């Protein structure tokens, strides 16, 4: 394979990728409002000569290159979070600017930069004849990831009936190749009380006071050690073979699970009355060895939850927000942990492509990028969650990550991505499929994958 030709092709397309990314950034595209950017991506794919471009019922835009029966997919979510407090931005987050090295604006790193690299990576494959025989390349601009990660791929798998051989996610990886990440779930705890006049609170049953006890226990679950000195053993226990004998090594690689209270709600007849209900949302990050059942049971087993058991309900949230097309795909807010062995053939395909093109270490575009990347292993994991929760976590389709930008830029004001990253990513994406060795693919590639919830969903 002529790796120099691949690098030159990616560098040639560098200005086009920059222009395309700036066009996407200029179109606000928060979750469920992606229509404008979907049609801009469709336009670019058609201009580049994709064999087919389509928009599915949920609003995902899908471009195809090649004629084979087997599929290798490249996924980029194209929705963004909002801008938050505009006063935290130095420039317009949708107009932004570019220098000789960076592109500024909401979505540059998370993760429309990945869409730009993927779109042109597939074009390079076509230019240089790099699509493997018997395969076609599927480039996906997926929607609603920020709202409900992986739901878009539940739709692709269950409704579009598409199952790739493996998927490359272009979520930002700080120049690394990522082989997994922790899962997460959204838990709700509801507590009932009885209201009365605030002048005589002893006549009622204050739900907020009950929840105050539960809040302390949730905090302890996250912060406590795992030894016998505490009643509530902390989530750090999953790093210990005593508590997690089969998966503690994977847990140590991915990082420990965490929980935090992200929202609190109440009802009360007035400000001079006892609250008759209180509820909290818990953001629960799961490591290898944890399942949705164990996470729910941990909350149900907290001393304060048991104390008020008859008045407490612990449940999982559901997501049913309409897509920009109006389609609703209802699903539970459970996003499974997944991890691959470093030796898995789809991971090695990216590693081999990277080594041949760019060497053994992560590269950087400037001192800001260097400070985030130097000294880190090339093959690593994400801290946050991606569409891989469904691709591999639910459906067992092997997934691996390589994308431009940085995790630290995600959801932050003054978001930037690096022009050089777009070029590097496009070149690696172009080279990886033909280096993939399907004869080495088997189920042993997956170290840990959570089971489905068993809930009746479409």
N, C-alpha and C positions, 0 to 999 in steps of 0.2 A: 504494500500500500504506500502511496506517495503522501507521506504526512506533511511534507513541505507544501504540497499543492493544497492540502486541506487548510493549513494555516494561512496561506496566501489568499485563498477564497474567502475565509472568514474575515481577514483584514480588509479585503476589497469591499465586503458588504458592511463594514463597520459604520460608515456614515449613513447608510440606509437604515441600519438597525437603530442608530441614534435618532434619526428623523421619525421612524415608526414609533419608537418608545415615547418621544415627546408628544406625538399626536395622541397616543393613548392616555398619557398623563393629563392632557388638556381636556379630556372628556370625563367629567365626574362619573364614577361607576361604583358607588357603594352597593352592597349586597341587595339584590332584587331590583336594582336600577341600572343594569349593565347593558341595556339595549344599544345605546350609542356606540360603546366600545366593541360590542359583538360585531356590529356591521362594519366598523373600521377594520377589524381583524379580517373579516370575510373579504373585504375589498383588497387588503394586502395579499392574502393568500391567492386570490384570483389573479392579481397582477403578476405574481411570481409563478404562475402556471401550475398550481396544484391540480391534480387529476380530478378531484371532486371537493367541493366545500359545501357543508350543510349546517343547519341550525336545528337542534332537536327540540322536542316539546318543552323541555325545561328551560331552554335558552342557551345551552352549551353550544359553542361554535367548534366544528370538527373539520379539519382539513386532511385529505388523504393524498399520499404519494406512493406510487407503486401498484402492482397488480396481483400480488400473491394472496394466498388464502390465510396465511398466518399474520398476526399483527404485533408490531412493536409500537407502543404508544409513548408519547411525550406529553406530560400534563403541566399546564400552568393555570392557576386560578386568576381570573381577570377582574374580580371585584376587589375593592379596597375598603378599608375602614374610613371613617370620616376624618375631618381635619382637627377636631377638638377646638381648643382655644386659639383663635386666629392670631392672638397677640404673641403666641409662642413661636410663630413663623417669622423669619426675616424677609421672606418674599412670598409672592402669591403661590400657593401650593399647586395650582393647576396651570399657571403660566410658567413659573419657575425660570430657570436659566440653565445654560451649560457652559462649562469651561473646556479646556483642552483635555481634561481628565474625568470630570464628573457630570452627571445629569441630576438636576434638582427637581423634586416634586413628589406629590403623594402617589404612591404606587410604583416608584422607580425600582426599589428593592423588593417590595412585597405587593405583587410580584409580577408586574407587567414587563419588567426587564427580562424575566424568564420567558414570557410570551414572545418577545422580540427575538431572543436567541433561538428558541424552538422553531419559530416560523422560518427563519433563515437557515437554521441547521438542516432542516429537511430539504430546502432548496439546494444547499451544497451537496447533499446526498445525490440528488437528481443530476446536478451539474457534473459530478465526478463518478457517477455510476456506483454509488456506495450502498444502495439498497440491497440487502441480501436476497438471493434468489429464493422465491417462494414466500416472501414477506411483503407486506405493505406497511408504510409508516403512517401512524395516526397522530396528528397534532391537535391537542384539545385546549381550547380556551374555556375553562370551567367556571361556573357561576356559584354564588352563595357560599363559598368556602368560609369566608369570614364569619358568616352567620351560623353555619352548621357544617363543619369540615367533613368532607367525604360524602355528604348527601348527594352531591352532583354525580359521583361515581356509583352510588346506589342506583340512581336513575339510569346511567349508562349501562350498567350490568343487568339490571332487572327489567327495564323497559325497552331500551335500545337493543338489548341482547348482544352486547359486544364484550368479548373476553380476550384481551391481549395476552400474549405469551409473557411479556413483562412490561413494566411501566417505569419511565424515568420522570421523576418530579423535578421541576425547575424552581422550586422554592429556594430562597437564598441560602447558600451554604458557606459563605465566607471563603470561597475558593476550595472547599473540601468536597469529598464524596461521602454521602451520608447513607448509612445502612439501617436506620431505624430511629425510633423515638418513643417516648412514653405515650401512653394513651391518656384519655381524660373522660370524665363524665360530669353531668350537671345534676346535682342532687338538691331536692327541696325538703325542708323540714317544716311542717305546720303544727302549731300548738293552739289548742282551744282554751279559752277562758270564759268567765262570766262577767259581764259589765255591771256596774252600779255607779252611784254618784261618787265623785271623787272626794267628797267631804267625809265619807265613811267607807274607805276602801276595804275594810274588813268584811263588808257584806258581799263583796265580789270575789273573783278569782283572776288575778292579773296575769294575762298570757305573756306579757313582756317580762315579768319577773321570772316566770318559768323558763322562758327562752334565754334569759341571762345566765342561768345555770348551764343550759345546753351549750351556749357559746363558749363558756370556759372549758367545757369538755372537748369541744371541737379544736380549740386552741391547743389543749394538752395533747390531743391525738397527733397534731402536726409537730409539736415542739418537744415532747417528752423523749427521754431515752427509752431503750427497750429492755432494761434490766428489771429486777424484782423490787427495786426501790419505789416504783410507781404503780398505781392501780391501773392507769391507762397507759399501755405500752405504745410508744410512738411509732410512726410509720417508717422510721429508720430501720425497724426490725427486719424489713424485707431484704436488707443488705447482708443479713446474718444467715449462714447456712442452717442454724438451729430452727429458724422460722420459715425459711424459703430454700429447702435443700436442693430442689431441682433447678431453680432459676436464679440463685443469688448472684452468680457470675454475670449473667445478662443484666440483672438489676444494678449491679455495680457499674457496668458500662453505661447503661441508660441514665442512671441517677435514681435516687430514692423517690418514692411517691410523696405527694404533698396534699394538703387540703387547706382552704382558706374560705372565709365567709365573704361573699362578693356583694350580696344585697340583703336588705332587711325590709320587711313590710309589716303593717299592723292594721287592725280595724278597731275603732272605738266610737261610741256615739258622739263624743265631743272631747274638747281639751280638758273638760272638768269631769271626766268619767274614767273608770277603769277599762283598760284595753281588753276586748273579748277575743282577740286572735292575734297571733304573731307568726310570721314565717320568715325563713332565711333561705338564700341560695348558697350552695357550697360548690366551689370549683375544686374538683378532685382530680389530681394528676396521678396516673397509675403506672407503676413500673412492672417489669416482668414478674410473673407469679401472682399478680393481683387480677381479680375478675370483677365484673360488675356486682356479682352476688356477694363477694367478700367485702367490697366497699360499702354496699348498703348495710350489710350486717354489722360492720364496725360502728356505723352511726346508730343503728338500732340497739347495740350493746353498750353504748355509753351510759354511765351511771345515771346521769340526769334524764336521759331519754327513758330509761327503765323506770325511774322514779315517777315520771308523769305519763307512763305508758298509755293509759286509757285516753289521754288527751293529745297524743302525739302521732303524727303520720309522717313516715319517711318514704319518699318516692323519687322517681327519676323524671326529669323534665321531658317533654315532647316538643318537637319542632314542626310547625305546619304553616309557615309563612309563604304566601304565594310568590312564585318566581316572576320575573318581568314579563313572561308570557302569560301569566295568570295560572299556570300549572301549580298544583300543590302536591308535594310528595311528603307525606307525614312519616316521621321517624323519631325514635327515641334518641335522647341526647346522650348517647354512649358511643365513644370513639376509641376503638381498641388499640392497645399497645401492639407494636410489631417490631421485629428485629430479624436481620439476616446474618448468616455467617459471612465473614470477610471473604471466604473462599467461594461463595455462591457465584455461578457463572455470569449472572447479570451485573453483580458488583464488580467482578473482575474485568468485564468488558469495558466498563468506564475507567477502571484503574489502568488497564492496558492502554486505552486511548490517551488518557492523561499523560502517562509516563512517556509514551512515544512522542507526544506533541510538546509537552511542557516540563518534563523532568520528574523528579521524585518528591519535591516539596511544594507546598502551597505557594502561589505567587501573589504579589500585591501590586497595586497600581500607584499608591502613594503612601505617605507615612501613616495616614489614618487607617488605611486598610492593613498596613503592615503590623500596626499595634494590635489588631484583632486576630491576626493569622500566624504570625511568626511563632514557631515552637509547637504549634498544634499538629497532631497527626493528620495526614492527608485523608485517611478514612476514619470517619467519626460519626456523630449522631446529631440530630437537631435537639434543641431545648424545647421548642414549641411543637405544636401539632400540625399535621398536614392532611391532604386527601389520602395519604397512605393508610389512614385509619380504616378506610373502606377497601381500598384497592387490595392491600395485603391483609390488614387486620380482620376484615369481615370475610373477604372472598378468596384469600390465599393466592392472589395474583402477585408474583414477585415484584417488588418495588425498590427503587434506589434513587438517591437524590443527588443532583448537581445543578446548581443555578447561580446566576449572577447576583451580586449584592450581598448584604449582610443582615443577619438576624437582628442585630442591634439597631438597624434602621427601621425595622418593621414597627408600624404604629407610632413611630416617634415623629415629633415636629422636625422640620428642616431635613426631611428624608432625601437621601442621595443614593445613587448607584454609580458604578464606575464603568466608563466606556470600554476599558480593556477587558473587564469581566464579560461583557456581551460577546466580544470576539472569542475569548477563551472558551466560554460555554458553547457557543455555536460550533466551534471546531470539534470539541469533545463529543457533543451530541451527534455530529455528522459522522464521526469515526466509530463510535461505540457499537452500533448495530451489526456491522460486518465483522467485528471482533468477537461477538457473542458466540458461545459454543453450546448450542442446544443439547448436544449429546451428554453434556455434564450436568444438565438440569435435573433435579429430583427434589422430593419433599424435604430432604435433610438440610436444604438451604435455609429453611426457616427455623430459627432457634426457639421463638416463642410467638404464638398468635392466639389471641383470646377467642373463645367461642362466641357464637351469636347469642343474643338475649333470649331468643325463643318467642319474642313477642310477635303478634300477627301483624306484619306490615307488608305493604305492596313491594 
